[in-house]
Amino acid sequence: NAGVTQTPKFQVLKTGQSMTLQCAQDMNHEYMSWYRQDPGMGLRLIHYSVGAGITDQGEVPNGYNVSRSTTEDFPLRLLSAAPSQTSVYFCASSYSRTLNTEAFFGQGTRLTVV
Amino acid sequence: KQEVTQIPAALSVPEGENLVLNCSFTDSAIYNLQWFRQDPGKGLTSLLLIQSSQREQTSGRLNASLDKSSGRSTLYIAASQPGDSATYLCAVRVENNDMRFGAGTRLTVKP
């Protein structure tokens, strides 16, 4: 059981480039989300999805897009990378729409925008 | 807006000590609280999940308590070991399935 898998682990982008961070889970979890982690701050929610075809914005959504065409995959797209998007990105999943389930996290993608 | 604070930001203890990490949150309307461990350059590993109706959870040398009315949780680590060195994060789950995180406590256990 692989859990939550993120790719790539590291990425360097130039300002203005676009890219997609991949996230996949094999636990049949309905709920998936993306967070960013910056030094000295807690993780902050970017976007989340409560099921295939349903997405919504979190606390810091600007500059990012998401889609959820399958239960397993939840990619995060950076439309035009900016240095302020340099961060570590984490994908997470939970079993169902109920709010009392444990969250599982991927290993993270460390992104640097130069 | 829910704010989560963890004190202290860093802690260094000799091996074998029992220690307590603190987490406080400003809004008692939470669904659960989860403690995580994060090793440098790694992802988050779930340690304990406490539902809003529970007071504590235990796993091995770890015990987490929750006092929702006062907005506090503690993570107690018994007989600390060098392998416990890591950053410990607490997070509360609020409406819309959002999780609000503290900035973490960086623990160093010296041999």
Interface residues (C-beta under 8 A of the other chain):
Chain A: Y31 S33 Y35 G40 M41 G42 L43 R44 L45 Y48 V50 D56 G58 E59 F90 A92 S94 R97 L99 N100 E102 A103 F104 F105 G106 Q107 G108 R110
Chain B: V4 Y31 N32 Q34 F36 G41 K42 G43 L44 T45 S46 L49 Q51 S52 L89 A91 R93 E95 N96 N97 D98 M99 R100 F101 G102 A103 G104
